[in-house]
Structures are given as structure tokens and as C-alpha cells.
Amino acid sequence: AQKVTQAQTEISVVEKEDVTLDCVYETRDTTYYLFWYKQPPSGELVFLIRRNSFDEQNEISGRYSWNFQKSTSSFNFTITASQVVDSAVYFCALSEEGFGNQGGKLIFGQGTELSVKP
Amino acid sequence: GAVVSQHPSRVICKSGTSVKIECRSLDFQATTMFWYRQFPKQSLMLMATSNEGSKATYEQGVEKDKFLINHASLTLSTLTVTSAHPEDSSFYICSANRELAGIQETQYFGPGTRLLVL
């Protein structure tokens, strides 16, 4: 069965610190997608990244970077030089590349609440 | 970019009444939409997959007679919470899949609907 585990429930850092959010997933599929979403207090999910299972290249986008390691089934997310505006709940999610009406549904991790203090 | 809207954003209703939530894809057609529920401080849980022109597929444990889903067009899915009770109070989020060449490109999430049942 598919599963996503975010072991860190809450993380608190001081502004300008680097922080890494962990994500470990389980799936039997060889083709799948991994996602990270940010959920600020307003509740709306903000898409951050989508990565398919065949692309293990690390990605950097500004202060954000992602490390995908199939060998350890992990897809970790690092925020460099954190800012107060980064405070939110971050979700890692997994999706199969399916067909028909079952394809694409997301399995979410439990979420990590990040608090960045000034 | 792709936009998904939800209406209403907030609703308060009395126990026993029914509430309809609309999810619209504004600039693309979506043959598949998803409905998620999120309780406070918890993750998003998939309730059902909504398929245009056919019956929705419900996840285990979700009552299809209580949560009626209608996907009447390629841009609109509705979720009706029938005979709502206080335990149905939650944050309901929809998402829509945009497809490219038959592949589920990614999911775009609506802003969510906060339901409070008194």
C-alpha cells in the first residue's frame, strides 16, 4: 500500500537558519510522482514541486531545494535562510501515474508545521 | 496558470440540513476531480474521486449516501453533505487534474471550504 511519512510534526527555527523537512514514502509502483505543498494559515494549498520517479536530480528553486533518493525512498525539502513568511504546514504527497478514474489521487503525509521566529 | 475555485469559502449550517459545495476548474477541463477533507491539525484525506459523466469512486469508510458527488460537466463537480452533523464540520478541499496527452499533469487545488455544523 502507498504511504507517506513525515516524522517531524513540528519544527521551530530562528530566522535565517536552514531547515530540512523529511519525507519518506512507500509504494510498489515503479512509476509515481512526489509532491510538496505549503499550507499557510489561510488553508489554501500552494504547490511547490512535482517530481517523477525517473528523475532523481536534485532541484533548487531560490531558497528551496529538494533531495530525491530512491534508494532510501526519501524526498526531503530544505529551506535555506528561512524567513518568517515560510511559517506554514508543509505536506509531502505521493501519486501513482494511473489511468482512468484512479490515476492521480494523492496520498498525503501527516504534515510538518514549520514555525520561523524572528 | 490553472485556477480552481470553490464556493462557498465558509458555511455555517444547522444540524440536519444539507450543504452543497461547488468546485470549478476555471481555465481548463477536468475529467477527474478529487474531494479531500481535512480536520484541524491533521492531514488531507481523500474522500472520493469525481469522474465527469459517471459515478464517483469513494474511499473506504466514506459514506456515499451522505457525501453526494455530481460531476455534471468538465469544469464543475459538486459535493453535497446531506443531513450534516457537527462531526462533519471540517475543511473540504477539491482538486482538479489537468491532463496533457492523456497523462495526469498535476493537481490544482481549490482554496477550500470551511464547514461548521451547529
Interface residues (C-beta under 8 A of the other chain):
Chain A: F35 Y37 S42 G43 E44 L45 F47 R50 F91 S95 E97 G98 N101 Q102 G103 G104 K105 L106 I107 F108 G109 Q110 G111
Chain B: T32 F34 Q42 S43 L44 M45 L46 T49 N51 S54 T57 F91 I93 S95 N97 I103 Q104 T106 Q107 Y108 F109 P111 G112 R114
